[in-house]
């Protein structure tokens, strides 16, 4: 579902407990400001799942996905993050497949910037078929390497 400003607090919490944002030590305010801009631009979505802890049936925000609609002739997946209990259950793959399915037929490329140190994310994207474009040392932090990766999904 489309992310609303009311979701920002929960999404900040998810990102602060996920790589790479955890090791990059971004402040909650900085992440919240960024998310506010993405919400206003209509580019952010959240994944809502039934929350077993609430009665009767409640919903919990399990993750966030932000897509830039135009990048190098394709799309750019800017943020994909699931809260820890929702990882390794097929949700990341399902989200990526869903956002690819909704692309118009002439659009067939997805790009992602992944932290080179984020071995889990690198393994995930490789499993889905992403290939390396190249490293961008120091793009975000002088001591970190970002990696641009690319998936021609159709
Ligand atoms: C990266 C992330 C989005 C992956 O989503 P996920 O729901 O955990 O991944 P899935 O369960 O859909 O896995 C899809 C495939 O990738 C593989 N995979 C996922 N994580 C993996 C890992 N850490 N190591 C090896 N393979 C992995 C799965 O085995 C699966 O393969 P299969 O379908 O052939 O069995 C999620 O783990 C996450 O939010 N991590 C923290 C934030 C993050 O790193 N985001 C990316 C920043 S660019």
Backbone and ligand atoms as CSV (ligand in chain L), in Angstrom:
chain,resi,resn,atom,element,x,y,z
A,1,UNK,N,N,0.852,-1.180,0.000
A,1,UNK,CA,C,0.000,0.000,0.000
A,1,UNK,C,C,0.895,1.239,0.000
A,2,UNK,N,N,0.290,2.352,-0.462
A,2,UNK,CA,C,1.057,3.593,-0.521
A,2,UNK,C,C,1.446,4.029,0.905
A,3,UNK,N,N,2.694,4.435,1.066
A,3,UNK,CA,C,3.142,4.885,2.386
A,3,UNK,C,C,2.555,6.262,2.695
A,4,UNK,N,N,2.136,6.426,3.960
A,4,UNK,CA,C,1.629,7.724,4.401
A,4,UNK,C,C,2.570,8.281,5.466
A,5,UNK,N,N,2.425,9.573,5.744
A,5,UNK,CA,C,3.279,10.200,6.763
A,5,UNK,C,C,3.128,9.499,8.115
A,6,UNK,N,N,1.958,8.939,8.383
A,6,UNK,CA,C,1.739,8.239,9.652
A,6,UNK,C,C,2.628,6.999,9.789
A,7,UNK,N,N,3.137,6.488,8.673
A,7,UNK,CA,C,3.986,5.293,8.720
A,7,UNK,C,C,5.459,5.626,8.992
A,8,UNK,N,N,5.819,6.905,8.941
A,8,UNK,CA,C,7.244,7.254,8.949
A,8,UNK,C,C,7.961,6.719,10.200
A,9,UNK,N,N,7.353,6.870,11.364
A,9,UNK,CA,C,7.999,6.423,12.603
A,9,UNK,C,C,8.352,4.942,12.557
A,10,UNK,N,N,7.400,4.136,12.114
A,10,UNK,CA,C,7.618,2.689,12.036
A,10,UNK,C,C,8.702,2.345,10.998
A,11,UNK,N,N,8.689,3.042,9.876
A,11,UNK,CA,C,9.671,2.748,8.832
A,11,UNK,C,C,11.072,3.176,9.276
A,12,UNK,N,N,11.165,4.290,9.992
A,12,UNK,CA,C,12.467,4.706,10.539
A,12,UNK,C,C,12.995,3.592,11.449
A,13,UNK,N,N,12.116,3.052,12.282
A,13,UNK,CA,C,12.518,1.972,13.205
A,13,UNK,C,C,13.048,0.765,12.418
A,14,UNK,N,N,12.349,0.389,11.346
A,14,UNK,CA,C,12.795,-0.754,10.530
A,14,UNK,C,C,14.174,-0.463,9.929
A,15,UNK,N,N,14.334,0.741,9.375
A,15,UNK,CA,C,15.604,1.049,8.695
A,15,UNK,C,C,16.763,1.150,9.680
A,16,UNK,N,N,16.487,1.656,10.872
A,16,UNK,CA,C,17.577,1.783,11.852
A,16,UNK,C,C,18.083,0.422,12.330
A,17,UNK,N,N,17.261,-0.626,12.122
A,17,UNK,CA,C,17.677,-1.979,12.509
A,17,UNK,C,C,18.086,-2.811,11.308
A,18,UNK,N,N,18.322,-2.152,10.180
A,18,UNK,CA,C,18.681,-2.886,8.962
A,18,UNK,C,C,19.947,-2.292,8.368
A,19,UNK,N,N,20.694,-3.154,7.690
A,19,UNK,CA,C,21.838,-2.666,6.911
A,19,UNK,C,C,21.321,-2.062,5.612
A,20,UNK,N,N,21.986,-1.087,5.075
A,20,UNK,CA,C,23.230,-0.495,5.536
A,20,UNK,C,C,23.031,0.672,6.511
A,21,UNK,N,N,21.776,1.060,6.747
A,21,UNK,CA,C,21.501,2.288,7.496
A,21,UNK,C,C,22.025,2.187,8.925
A,22,UNK,N,N,22.013,0.944,9.472
A,22,UNK,CA,C,22.510,0.726,10.822
A,22,UNK,C,C,23.989,1.108,10.913
A,23,UNK,N,N,24.807,0.554,10.005
A,23,UNK,CA,C,26.248,0.839,10.104
A,23,UNK,C,C,26.593,2.230,9.612
A,24,UNK,N,N,25.724,2.834,8.794
A,24,UNK,CA,C,26.032,4.172,8.301
A,24,UNK,C,C,25.666,5.234,9.329
A,25,UNK,N,N,24.998,4.769,10.385
A,25,UNK,CA,C,24.776,5.647,11.519
A,25,UNK,C,C,23.984,6.911,11.164
A,26,UNK,N,N,22.995,6.759,10.288
A,26,UNK,CA,C,22.146,7.906,9.968
A,26,UNK,C,C,21.258,8.208,11.170
A,27,UNK,N,N,20.977,9.492,11.395
A,27,UNK,CA,C,20.123,9.837,12.535
A,27,UNK,C,C,18.666,9.567,12.164
A,28,UNK,N,N,17.820,9.273,13.177
A,28,UNK,CA,C,16.392,9.061,12.904
A,28,UNK,C,C,15.768,10.261,12.188
A,29,UNK,N,N,16.180,11.479,12.562
A,29,UNK,CA,C,15.597,12.676,11.930
A,29,UNK,C,C,15.951,12.755,10.449
A,30,UNK,N,N,17.187,12.386,10.141
A,30,UNK,CA,C,17.609,12.452,8.735
A,30,UNK,C,C,16.814,11.450,7.901
A,31,UNK,N,N,16.636,10.238,8.454
A,31,UNK,CA,C,15.870,9.222,7.722
A,31,UNK,C,C,14.412,9.674,7.582
A,32,UNK,N,N,13.858,10.234,8.672
A,32,UNK,CA,C,12.455,10.679,8.637
A,32,UNK,C,C,12.259,11.784,7.592
A,33,UNK,N,N,13.215,12.721,7.508
A,33,UNK,CA,C,13.114,13.797,6.514
A,33,UNK,C,C,13.116,13.232,5.099
A,34,UNK,N,N,14.045,12.306,4.881
A,34,UNK,CA,C,14.148,11.672,3.569
A,34,UNK,C,C,12.827,10.966,3.224
A,35,UNK,N,N,12.297,10.198,4.190
A,35,UNK,CA,C,11.063,9.443,3.929
A,35,UNK,C,C,9.892,10.394,3.653
A,36,UNK,N,N,9.850,11.507,4.374
A,36,UNK,CA,C,8.782,12.486,4.148
A,36,UNK,C,C,8.779,12.962,2.696
A,37,UNK,N,N,9.983,13.216,2.175
A,37,UNK,CA,C,10.093,13.654,0.778
A,37,UNK,C,C,9.604,12.583,-0.187
A,38,UNK,N,N,9.936,11.340,0.121
A,38,UNK,CA,C,9.525,10.229,-0.747
A,38,UNK,C,C,8.008,10.013,-0.682
A,39,UNK,N,N,7.437,10.187,0.512
A,39,UNK,CA,C,5.981,10.070,0.659
A,39,UNK,C,C,5.304,11.160,-0.171
A,40,UNK,N,N,5.800,12.396,-0.043
A,40,UNK,CA,C,5.195,13.515,-0.778
A,40,UNK,C,C,5.308,13.313,-2.290
A,41,UNK,N,N,6.406,12.679,-2.704
A,41,UNK,CA,C,6.606,12.441,-4.139
A,41,UNK,C,C,5.819,11.215,-4.621
A,42,UNK,N,N,5.184,10.492,-3.700
A,42,UNK,CA,C,4.363,9.332,-4.075
A,42,UNK,C,C,5.180,8.125,-4.484
A,43,UNK,N,N,6.456,8.069,-4.071
A,43,UNK,CA,C,7.325,6.972,-4.521
A,43,UNK,C,C,7.499,5.867,-3.477
A,44,UNK,N,N,6.906,6.049,-2.302
A,44,UNK,CA,C,7.151,5.092,-1.207
A,44,UNK,C,C,5.931,4.221,-0.963
A,45,UNK,N,N,6.214,2.936,-0.742
A,45,UNK,CA,C,5.146,2.002,-0.383
A,45,UNK,C,C,5.562,1.188,0.829
A,46,UNK,N,N,4.584,0.743,1.588
A,46,UNK,CA,C,4.878,-0.120,2.717
A,46,UNK,C,C,4.150,-1.441,2.525
A,47,UNK,N,N,4.705,-2.464,3.148
A,47,UNK,CA,C,4.083,-3.786,3.117
A,47,UNK,C,C,3.381,-3.994,4.453
A,48,UNK,N,N,2.053,-4.149,4.396
A,48,UNK,CA,C,1.281,-4.380,5.626
A,48,UNK,C,C,0.938,-5.853,5.721
A,49,UNK,N,N,1.160,-6.427,6.889
A,49,UNK,CA,C,0.860,-7.857,7.098
A,49,UNK,C,C,-0.036,-7.974,8.331
A,50,UNK,N,N,-0.806,-9.079,8.429
A,50,UNK,CA,C,-1.625,-9.263,9.622
A,50,UNK,C,C,-0.731,-9.354,10.849
A,51,UNK,N,N,-1.106,-8.693,11.889
A,51,UNK,CA,C,-0.310,-8.685,13.121
A,51,UNK,C,C,-0.951,-9.622,14.134
A,52,UNK,N,N,-0.298,-10.756,14.329
A,52,UNK,CA,C,-0.858,-11.793,15.203
A,52,UNK,C,C,-0.966,-11.309,16.652
A,53,UNK,N,N,-0.207,-10.297,17.008
A,53,UNK,CA,C,-0.195,-9.833,18.394
A,53,UNK,C,C,-1.378,-8.963,18.763
A,54,UNK,N,N,-2.181,-8.581,17.797
A,54,UNK,CA,C,-3.289,-7.685,18.091
A,54,UNK,C,C,-4.616,-8.408,17.940
A,55,UNK,N,N,-5.567,-8.059,18.786
A,55,UNK,CA,C,-6.903,-8.629,18.645
A,55,UNK,C,C,-7.890,-7.468,18.536
A,56,UNK,N,N,-8.914,-7.572,17.652
A,56,UNK,CA,C,-9.098,-8.716,16.727
A,56,UNK,C,C,-7.975,-8.741,15.699
A,57,UNK,N,N,-8.220,-8.472,14.464
A,57,UNK,CA,C,-7.134,-8.557,13.496
A,57,UNK,C,C,-6.553,-7.170,13.275
A,58,UNK,N,N,-5.265,-7.020,13.504
A,58,UNK,CA,C,-4.602,-5.748,13.238
A,58,UNK,C,C,-3.635,-5.920,12.104
A,59,UNK,N,N,-2.953,-4.845,11.801
A,59,UNK,CA,C,-1.970,-4.891,10.729
A,59,UNK,C,C,-0.658,-4.357,11.246
A,60,UNK,N,N,0.419,-4.907,10.739
A,60,UNK,CA,C,1.730,-4.392,11.086
A,60,UNK,C,C,2.457,-4.029,9.794
A,61,UNK,N,N,3.253,-2.961,9.845
A,61,UNK,CA,C,4.074,-2.605,8.693
A,61,UNK,C,C,5.350,-3.446,8.779
A,62,UNK,N,N,5.535,-4.314,7.778
A,62,UNK,CA,C,6.660,-5.251,7.787
A,62,UNK,C,C,7.845,-4.749,6.985
A,63,UNK,N,N,7.621,-3.787,6.104
A,63,UNK,CA,C,8.733,-3.345,5.271
A,63,UNK,C,C,8.374,-2.144,4.438
A,64,UNK,N,N,9.391,-1.663,3.713
A,64,UNK,CA,C,9.223,-0.461,2.896
A,64,UNK,C,C,9.926,-0.663,1.561
A,65,UNK,N,N,9.377,-0.032,0.544
A,65,UNK,CA,C,9.938,-0.137,-0.795
A,65,UNK,C,C,9.785,1.234,-1.474
A,66,UNK,N,N,10.892,1.772,-1.974
A,66,UNK,CA,C,10.850,3.079,-2.635
A,66,UNK,C,C,11.470,2.940,-4.021
A,67,UNK,N,N,10.718,3.352,-5.022
A,67,UNK,CA,C,11.165,3.191,-6.414
A,67,UNK,C,C,11.192,4.541,-7.116
A,68,UNK,N,N,12.325,4.857,-7.734
A,68,UNK,CA,C,12.420,6.012,-8.622
A,68,UNK,C,C,11.966,5.536,-9.997
A,69,UNK,N,N,10.963,6.188,-10.591
A,69,UNK,CA,C,10.373,5.644,-11.821
A,69,UNK,C,C,11.238,5.783,-13.068
A,70,UNK,N,N,12.297,6.604,-13.029
A,70,UNK,CA,C,13.080,6.776,-14.251
A,70,UNK,C,C,14.565,6.875,-13.925
A,71,UNK,N,N,15.318,5.886,-14.401
A,71,UNK,CA,C,16.765,5.861,-14.148
A,71,UNK,C,C,17.439,5.060,-15.258
A,72,UNK,N,N,18.304,5.699,-16.032
A,72,UNK,CA,C,19.036,5.034,-17.130
A,72,UNK,C,C,18.111,4.204,-18.021
A,73,UNK,N,N,16.955,4.752,-18.303
A,73,UNK,CA,C,16.006,4.054,-19.174
A,73,UNK,C,C,15.231,2.954,-18.477
A,74,UNK,N,N,15.474,2.755,-17.193
A,74,UNK,CA,C,14.726,1.751,-16.437
A,74,UNK,C,C,14.212,2.366,-15.153
A,75,UNK,N,N,14.180,1.567,-14.100
A,75,UNK,CA,C,13.755,2.075,-12.790
A,75,UNK,C,C,14.851,1.820,-11.762
A,76,UNK,N,N,14.822,2.616,-10.710
A,76,UNK,CA,C,15.837,2.515,-9.672
A,76,UNK,C,C,15.151,2.172,-8.355
A,77,UNK,N,N,15.537,1.020,-7.805
A,77,UNK,CA,C,14.992,0.613,-6.511
A,77,UNK,C,C,15.833,1.291,-5.438
A,78,UNK,N,N,15.261,2.308,-4.844
A,78,UNK,CA,C,16.052,3.151,-3.948
A,78,UNK,C,C,16.138,2.552,-2.544
A,79,UNK,N,N,15.038,2.024,-2.060
A,79,UNK,CA,C,15.021,1.412,-0.728
A,79,UNK,C,C,14.192,0.139,-0.783
A,80,UNK,N,N,14.729,-0.936,-0.227
A,80,UNK,CA,C,13.940,-2.143,0.041
A,80,UNK,C,C,14.404,-2.643,1.401
A,81,UNK,N,N,13.520,-2.655,2.367
A,81,UNK,CA,C,13.910,-3.109,3.707
A,81,UNK,C,C,12.730,-3.769,4.393
A,82,UNK,N,N,13.003,-4.940,4.949
A,82,UNK,CA,C,12.001,-5.675,5.726
A,82,UNK,C,C,12.466,-5.723,7.170
A,83,UNK,N,N,11.515,-5.683,8.078
A,83,UNK,CA,C,11.866,-5.850,9.487
A,83,UNK,C,C,12.379,-7.287,9.699
A,84,UNK,N,N,13.270,-7.426,10.677
A,84,UNK,CA,C,13.991,-8.703,10.850
A,84,UNK,C,C,13.096,-9.950,10.828
A,85,UNK,N,N,11.973,-9.980,11.548
A,85,UNK,CA,C,11.191,-11.234,11.565
A,85,UNK,C,C,10.589,-11.605,10.208
A,86,UNK,N,N,10.573,-10.660,9.267
A,86,UNK,CA,C,9.914,-10.918,7.978
A,86,UNK,C,C,10.903,-11.258,6.869
A,87,UNK,N,N,12.184,-11.381,7.221
A,87,UNK,CA,C,13.182,-11.725,6.203
A,87,UNK,C,C,13.230,-13.229,5.969
A,88,UNK,N,N,13.764,-13.614,4.828
A,88,UNK,CA,C,13.961,-15.009,4.427
A,88,UNK,C,C,12.652,-15.791,4.423
A,89,UNK,N,N,11.563,-15.122,4.018
A,89,UNK,CA,C,10.270,-15.803,3.882
A,89,UNK,C,C,9.712,-15.621,2.475
A,90,UNK,N,N,10.535,-15.146,1.578
A,90,UNK,CA,C,10.079,-14.959,0.202
A,90,UNK,C,C,9.442,-13.599,-0.070
A,91,UNK,N,N,9.381,-12.736,0.952
A,91,UNK,CA,C,8.700,-11.449,0.758
A,91,UNK,C,C,9.503,-10.502,-0.132
A,92,UNK,N,N,10.840,-10.479,0.049
A,92,UNK,CA,C,11.670,-9.600,-0.773
A,92,UNK,C,C,11.517,-9.956,-2.249
A,93,UNK,N,N,11.573,-11.241,-2.567
A,93,UNK,CA,C,11.392,-11.685,-3.954
A,93,UNK,C,C,10.004,-11.285,-4.458
A,94,UNK,N,N,8.988,-11.510,-3.623
A,94,UNK,CA,C,7.606,-11.204,-4.038
A,94,UNK,C,C,7.449,-9.706,-4.326
A,95,UNK,N,N,8.069,-8.864,-3.503
A,95,UNK,CA,C,7.964,-7.409,-3.717
A,95,UNK,C,C,8.631,-7.033,-5.043
A,96,UNK,N,N,9.838,-7.573,-5.260
A,96,UNK,CA,C,10.553,-7.239,-6.509
A,96,UNK,C,C,9.775,-7.722,-7.728
A,97,UNK,N,N,9.207,-8.924,-7.648
A,97,UNK,CA,C,8.447,-9.438,-8.789
A,97,UNK,C,C,7.217,-8.572,-9.038
A,98,UNK,N,N,6.581,-8.125,-7.931
A,98,UNK,CA,C,5.370,-7.302,-8.083
A,98,UNK,C,C,5.706,-5.960,-8.729
A,99,UNK,N,N,6.816,-5.337,-8.313
A,99,UNK,CA,C,7.119,-4.019,-8.890
A,99,UNK,C,C,7.604,-4.160,-10.338
A,100,UNK,N,N,8.182,-5.300,-10.680
A,100,UNK,CA,C,8.540,-5.530,-12.088
A,100,UNK,C,C,7.282,-5.748,-12.915
A,101,UNK,N,N,6.327,-6.517,-12.389
A,101,UNK,CA,C,5.093,-6.825,-13.125
A,101,UNK,C,C,4.319,-5.561,-13.475
A,102,UNK,N,N,4.418,-4.550,-12.616
A,102,UNK,CA,C,3.615,-3.357,-12.878
A,102,UNK,C,C,4.301,-2.383,-13.840
A,103,UNK,N,N,5.531,-2.711,-14.261
A,103,UNK,CA,C,6.219,-1.840,-15.224
A,103,UNK,C,C,5.567,-1.981,-16.601
A,104,UNK,N,N,5.492,-0.888,-17.369
A,104,UNK,CA,C,4.991,-1.009,-18.738
A,104,UNK,C,C,5.897,-1.935,-19.546
A,105,UNK,N,N,5.353,-2.567,-20.609
A,105,UNK,CA,C,6.098,-3.627,-21.315
A,105,UNK,C,C,7.434,-3.181,-21.890
A,106,UNK,N,N,7.554,-1.897,-22.250
A,106,UNK,CA,C,8.818,-1.456,-22.850
A,106,UNK,C,C,9.918,-1.279,-21.811
A,107,UNK,N,N,9.554,-1.358,-20.537
A,107,UNK,CA,C,10.529,-1.122,-19.465
A,107,UNK,C,C,11.017,-2.466,-18.924
A,108,UNK,N,N,12.315,-2.670,-18.948
A,108,UNK,CA,C,12.798,-4.015,-18.596
A,108,UNK,C,C,14.032,-4.019,-17.703
A,109,UNK,N,N,14.431,-2.856,-17.192
A,109,UNK,CA,C,15.654,-2.800,-16.387
A,109,UNK,C,C,15.397,-2.226,-15.001
A,110,UNK,N,N,15.961,-2.879,-14.004
A,110,UNK,CA,C,15.965,-2.345,-12.634
A,110,UNK,C,C,17.402,-2.151,-12.185
A,111,UNK,N,N,17.669,-1.034,-11.542
A,111,UNK,CA,C,18.991,-0.760,-10.976
A,111,UNK,C,C,18.850,-0.601,-9.462
A,112,UNK,N,N,19.892,-0.981,-8.754
A,112,UNK,CA,C,19.922,-0.853,-7.296
A,112,UNK,C,C,21.323,-0.430,-6.896
A,113,UNK,N,N,21.410,0.385,-5.857
A,113,UNK,CA,C,22.703,0.697,-5.256
A,113,UNK,C,C,22.764,-0.069,-3.946
A,114,UNK,N,N,23.729,-0.970,-3.841
A,114,UNK,CA,C,23.826,-1.791,-2.631
A,114,UNK,C,C,25.183,-1.535,-1.976
A,115,UNK,N,N,25.197,-1.502,-0.650
A,115,UNK,CA,C,26.483,-1.337,0.043
A,115,UNK,C,C,27.307,-2.602,-0.181
A,116,UNK,N,N,28.556,-2.443,-0.604
A,116,UNK,CA,C,29.408,-3.603,-0.841
A,116,UNK,C,C,29.552,-4.482,0.390
A,117,UNK,N,N,29.436,-3.853,1.573
A,117,UNK,CA,C,29.584,-4.603,2.831
A,117,UNK,C,C,28.302,-5.341,3.236
A,118,UNK,N,N,27.208,-5.103,2.529
A,118,UNK,CA,C,25.921,-5.714,2.902
A,118,UNK,C,C,25.797,-7.076,2.213
A,119,UNK,N,N,26.533,-8.053,2.766
A,119,UNK,CA,C,26.653,-9.358,2.109
A,119,UNK,C,C,25.291,-10.034,1.919
A,120,UNK,N,N,24.387,-9.863,2.875
A,120,UNK,CA,C,23.069,-10.507,2.746
A,120,UNK,C,C,22.295,-9.951,1.557
A,121,UNK,N,N,22.319,-8.610,1.422
A,121,UNK,CA,C,21.592,-7.998,0.303
A,121,UNK,C,C,22.247,-8.360,-1.024
A,122,UNK,N,N,23.589,-8.355,-1.054
A,122,UNK,CA,C,24.286,-8.726,-2.288
A,122,UNK,C,C,23.870,-10.153,-2.691
A,123,UNK,N,N,23.827,-11.075,-1.724
A,123,UNK,CA,C,23.445,-12.469,-2.015
A,123,UNK,C,C,22.000,-12.538,-2.522
A,124,UNK,N,N,21.130,-11.762,-1.903
A,124,UNK,CA,C,19.716,-11.733,-2.307
A,124,UNK,C,C,19.572,-11.259,-3.754
A,125,UNK,N,N,20.199,-10.115,-4.070
A,125,UNK,CA,C,20.034,-9.563,-5.426
A,125,UNK,C,C,20.689,-10.475,-6.466
A,126,UNK,N,N,21.819,-11.071,-6.118
A,126,UNK,CA,C,22.477,-12.003,-7.066
A,126,UNK,C,C,21.561,-13.182,-7.343
A,127,UNK,N,N,20.917,-13.672,-6.295
A,127,UNK,CA,C,20.013,-14.829,-6.432
A,127,UNK,C,C,18.876,-14.498,-7.396
A,128,UNK,N,N,18.449,-13.232,-7.379
A,128,UNK,CA,C,17.363,-12.837,-8.273
A,128,UNK,C,C,17.835,-12.560,-9.691
A,129,UNK,N,N,19.139,-12.458,-9.876
A,129,UNK,CA,C,19.640,-12.272,-11.240
A,129,UNK,C,C,20.323,-10.948,-11.503
A,130,UNK,N,N,20.481,-10.113,-10.485
A,130,UNK,CA,C,21.201,-8.849,-10.672
A,130,UNK,C,C,22.673,-9.131,-10.973
A,131,UNK,N,N,23.257,-8.295,-11.825
A,131,UNK,CA,C,24.695,-8.389,-12.108
A,131,UNK,C,C,25.355,-7.056,-11.748
A,132,UNK,N,N,26.652,-7.111,-11.504
A,132,UNK,CA,C,27.380,-5.899,-11.117
A,132,UNK,C,C,27.524,-4.943,-12.297
A,133,UNK,N,N,27.352,-3.654,-12.025
A,133,UNK,CA,C,27.714,-2.618,-12.997
A,133,UNK,C,C,29.078,-2.065,-12.614
A,134,UNK,N,N,29.222,-1.692,-11.349
A,134,UNK,CA,C,30.522,-1.193,-10.924
A,134,UNK,C,C,30.482,-0.642,-9.519
A,135,UNK,N,N,31.656,-0.487,-8.954
A,135,UNK,CA,C,31.776,0.040,-7.596
A,135,UNK,C,C,31.878,1.559,-7.617
A,136,UNK,N,N,31.332,2.179,-6.589
A,136,UNK,CA,C,31.391,3.632,-6.430
A,136,UNK,C,C,31.977,3.921,-5.050
A,137,UNK,N,N,33.312,3.858,-4.944
A,137,UNK,CA,C,33.942,4.046,-3.631
A,137,UNK,C,C,33.726,5.463,-3.124
A,138,UNK,N,N,33.341,5.594,-1.863
A,138,UNK,CA,C,33.218,6.913,-1.250
A,138,UNK,C,C,31.976,7.688,-1.635
A,139,UNK,N,N,31.045,7.064,-2.349
A,139,UNK,CA,C,29.859,7.812,-2.799
A,139,UNK,C,C,29.069,8.384,-1.623
A,140,UNK,N,N,28.850,7.556,-0.600
A,140,UNK,CA,C,28.041,8.009,0.540
A,140,UNK,C,C,28.923,8.330,1.740
A,141,UNK,N,N,29.909,7.460,1.988
A,141,UNK,CA,C,30.869,7.683,3.074
A,141,UNK,C,C,32.268,7.443,2.527
A,142,UNK,N,N,33.242,8.241,2.976
A,142,UNK,CA,C,34.599,8.088,2.428
A,142,UNK,C,C,35.159,6.679,2.605
A,143,UNK,N,N,34.745,5.995,3.674
A,143,UNK,CA,C,35.316,4.682,3.975
A,143,UNK,C,C,34.442,3.523,3.482
A,144,UNK,N,N,33.404,3.810,2.698
A,144,UNK,CA,C,32.478,2.748,2.259
A,144,UNK,C,C,32.429,2.690,0.739
A,145,UNK,N,N,32.092,1.514,0.258
A,145,UNK,CA,C,31.971,1.317,-1.191
A,145,UNK,C,C,30.526,0.950,-1.522
A,146,UNK,N,N,29.915,1.711,-2.407
A,146,UNK,CA,C,28.593,1.348,-2.920
A,146,UNK,C,C,28.786,0.604,-4.234
A,147,UNK,N,N,27.825,-0.257,-4.540
A,147,UNK,CA,C,27.927,-1.016,-5.794
A,147,UNK,C,C,26.622,-0.849,-6.579
A,148,UNK,N,N,26.739,-0.390,-7.807
A,148,UNK,CA,C,25.558,-0.306,-8.671
A,148,UNK,C,C,25.359,-1.670,-9.324
A,149,UNK,N,N,24.145,-2.202,-9.200
A,149,UNK,CA,C,23.832,-3.512,-9.794
A,149,UNK,C,C,22.601,-3.363,-10.688
A,150,UNK,N,N,22.432,-4.320,-11.568
A,150,UNK,CA,C,21.456,-4.156,-12.664
A,150,UNK,C,C,20.768,-5.491,-12.938
A,151,UNK,N,N,19.474,-5.410,-13.163
A,151,UNK,CA,C,18.678,-6.615,-13.478
A,151,UNK,C,C,17.829,-6.345,-14.708
A,152,UNK,N,N,18.104,-7.052,-15.794
A,152,UNK,CA,C,17.211,-6.988,-16.972
A,152,UNK,C,C,16.179,-8.089,-16.758
A,153,UNK,N,N,15.000,-7.681,-16.293
A,153,UNK,CA,C,14.051,-8.679,-15.792
A,153,UNK,C,C,13.099,-9.213,-16.865
A,154,UNK,N,N,13.122,-8.613,-18.067
A,154,UNK,CA,C,12.306,-9.208,-19.126
A,154,UNK,C,C,12.973,-8.984,-20.486
L,1,LIG,C1,C,17.546,-7.972,1.485
L,1,LIG,C2,C,16.072,-8.311,1.779
L,1,LIG,C3,C,15.180,-7.231,1.152
L,1,LIG,C4,C,15.773,-9.672,1.120
L,1,LIG,O1,O,14.404,-9.994,1.308
L,1,LIG,P1,P,13.993,-11.424,1.885
L,1,LIG,O2,O,12.509,-11.454,1.969
L,1,LIG,O3,O,14.758,-11.681,3.119
L,1,LIG,O4,O,14.496,-12.412,0.731
L,1,LIG,P2,P,13.666,-13.670,0.136
L,1,LIG,O5,O,13.242,-14.531,1.275
L,1,LIG,O6,O,12.608,-13.162,-0.777
L,1,LIG,O7,O,14.793,-14.404,-0.687
L,1,LIG,C5,C,14.811,-14.477,-2.120
L,1,LIG,C6,C,15.956,-15.371,-2.531
L,1,LIG,O8,O,17.196,-14.780,-2.096
L,1,LIG,C7,C,17.889,-15.683,-1.245
L,1,LIG,N1,N,18.466,-14.926,-0.134
L,1,LIG,C8,C,17.863,-13.979,0.628
L,1,LIG,N2,N,18.699,-13.533,1.582
L,1,LIG,C9,C,19.836,-14.233,1.414
L,1,LIG,C10,C,21.064,-14.257,2.116
L,1,LIG,N3,N,21.277,-13.486,3.183
L,1,LIG,N4,N,22.039,-15.114,1.698
L,1,LIG,C11,C,21.845,-15.927,0.636
L,1,LIG,N5,N,20.668,-15.955,-0.081
L,1,LIG,C12,C,19.696,-15.124,0.317
L,1,LIG,C13,C,16.830,-16.624,-0.705
L,1,LIG,O9,O,17.396,-17.866,-0.338
L,1,LIG,C14,C,15.885,-16.727,-1.857
L,1,LIG,O10,O,16.332,-17.668,-2.797
L,1,LIG,P3,P,15.291,-18.810,-3.341
L,1,LIG,O11,O,14.012,-18.061,-3.692
L,1,LIG,O12,O,15.972,-19.404,-4.481
L,1,LIG,O13,O,15.095,-19.693,-2.178
L,1,LIG,C15,C,15.791,-8.408,3.303
L,1,LIG,O14,O,16.551,-9.440,3.850
L,1,LIG,C16,C,16.083,-7.116,4.055
L,1,LIG,O15,O,15.219,-6.270,4.168
L,1,LIG,N6,N,17.314,-6.993,4.590
L,1,LIG,C17,C,17.717,-5.793,5.356
L,1,LIG,C18,C,17.737,-4.519,4.529
L,1,LIG,C19,C,18.586,-4.621,3.286
L,1,LIG,O16,O,19.693,-5.133,3.287
L,1,LIG,N7,N,18.023,-4.094,2.184
L,1,LIG,C20,C,18.713,-3.980,0.925
L,1,LIG,C21,C,19.437,-2.690,0.868
L,1,LIG,S1,S,19.933,-2.311,-0.781
